[in-house]
Amino acid sequence: MTDSPAARTASSSTPGAPATDRAAADQALKAKHRAMWASGDYPTLATDLIWSLGDTLVDAVGVEPGDRVLDVAAGSGNAAIPAALRGGAVVASDLTPELFEVGRRRAADAGADLEWREADAESLPFDDAEFDVVVSCVGVMFAPHHREAAGELLRVTRPGGRIGLLSWTPDGFIGQMFRAMKPYAAPLPSGAEPAPLWGDEQHVRELLGDGVDDLTARRESIVIDRFDSPEAFRDYFKQNYGPTIAVYGRIADDGEQVRALDDALVELARSHGLGSPGDAMRWEYLLVTARRS
Ligand SMILES: C[S@@+](CC[C@H](N)C(=O)[O-])C[C@H]1O[C@@H](n2cnc3c(N)ncnc32)[C@H](O)[C@@H]1O
């Protein structure tokens, strides 16, 4: 008998440990991730800053009326909602169902009808080949075990179906922000890989391998003009963005480290062109489309 995706994930995360311990460790890790993404106010951040990326992704992959579409790590639905508005039969899935409440409201306001499902990208509760189109907008990149997640994307896409992935690049603004936070962050658990690797074309080509044909990848960027100063950017992320909140939570008792991270984030934003009101930053991402072989 073959292992379930959850068991495969658990076995890759802590090799050598008994299967039940590995599964429990994976569950604990995912619970931690869920709490992190539910903290702060990710839906507001997504709405304020990157809602348009969902349209960009859906346009690139192409959604036709009647397509069965899965949005993996959909958050509050910035890709799922436009896919539904194009006539797709859409499932928005995410590890963090707390984000669905805003998504449901936004979908209702937009007149979009879709299904919301709690799901770990590394163990999707869907049948093989169930979807014509599978997308993820800066989403699946945050599942810690890249090979398991890529395997699941491939498994649920029908042969000839399309996969579209939009991911922050390692050298773009958000990739560099994770690099700036790394000295203060918890070490990656065994078997986990850094999220921004999904923004590296070669890494994605290796992950999808011969499971896809016609892979295209292009780097683009989104203009962020919402912040009047580097400090305003930093404070907004400290308040709203789960991964930033988690890192500050870890060093909260160490004023020196807090000041050092404060300065690093301000310097990062400044080095990306944020100096005074009216300035904008460009956040680079990799946009991948491919056809399931
Ligand atoms: C940066 S947000 C992106 C959300 C949305 N796609 C967007 O563009 O606004 C990352 C999302 O990944 C989800 N996520 C993290 N780990 C996951 C996992 N293992 N399985 C499914 N979703 C996951 C989080 O809950 C969060 O909604």
PDBQT file of the ligand as one rigid body, heavy atoms in Angstrom, charges set to zero:
ROOT
HETATM    1  C1  LIG A 301       0.985  35.307   1.336  1.00  0.00    +0.000 C 
HETATM    2  S1  LIG A 301      -0.495  34.452   1.635  1.00  0.00    +0.000 S 
HETATM    3  C2  LIG A 301      -1.213  34.388  -0.008  1.00  0.00    +0.000 C 
HETATM    4  C3  LIG A 301      -2.702  34.274  -0.013  1.00  0.00    +0.000 C 
HETATM    5  C4  LIG A 301      -3.373  34.629  -1.329  1.00  0.00    +0.000 C 
HETATM    6  N1  LIG A 301      -3.100  33.631  -2.348  1.00  0.00    +0.000 N 
HETATM    7  C5  LIG A 301      -2.958  36.015  -1.775  1.00  0.00    +0.000 C 
HETATM    8  O1  LIG A 301      -2.314  36.161  -2.816  1.00  0.00    +0.000 OA
HETATM    9  O2  LIG A 301      -3.322  36.964  -1.093  1.00  0.00    +0.000 OA
HETATM   10  C6  LIG A 301       0.078  32.804   1.877  1.00  0.00    +0.000 C 
HETATM   11  C7  LIG A 301      -1.046  31.832   2.125  1.00  0.00    +0.000 C 
HETATM   12  O3  LIG A 301      -0.509  30.513   2.187  1.00  0.00    +0.000 OA
HETATM   13  C8  LIG A 301      -1.288  29.782   3.092  1.00  0.00    +0.000 C 
HETATM   14  N2  LIG A 301      -0.533  28.594   3.471  1.00  0.00    +0.000 N 
HETATM   15  C9  LIG A 301       0.612  28.519   4.177  1.00  0.00    +0.000 A 
HETATM   16  N3  LIG A 301       1.012  27.239   4.312  1.00  0.00    +0.000 NA
HETATM   17  C10 LIG A 301       0.079  26.479   3.660  1.00  0.00    +0.000 A 
HETATM   18  C11 LIG A 301      -0.082  25.078   3.454  1.00  0.00    +0.000 A 
HETATM   19  N4  LIG A 301       0.788  24.177   3.939  1.00  0.00    +0.000 N 
HETATM   20  N5  LIG A 301      -1.162  24.676   2.747  1.00  0.00    +0.000 NA
HETATM   21  C12 LIG A 301      -2.063  25.552   2.256  1.00  0.00    +0.000 A 
HETATM   22  N6  LIG A 301      -1.966  26.878   2.447  1.00  0.00    +0.000 NA
HETATM   23  C13 LIG A 301      -0.905  27.339   3.123  1.00  0.00    +0.000 A 
HETATM   24  C14 LIG A 301      -1.532  30.770   4.211  1.00  0.00    +0.000 C 
HETATM   25  O4  LIG A 301      -2.593  30.386   5.042  1.00  0.00    +0.000 OA
HETATM   26  C15 LIG A 301      -1.794  32.052   3.429  1.00  0.00    +0.000 C 
HETATM   27  O5  LIG A 301      -3.149  32.211   3.139  1.00  0.00    +0.000 OA
ENDROOT
TORSDOF 0
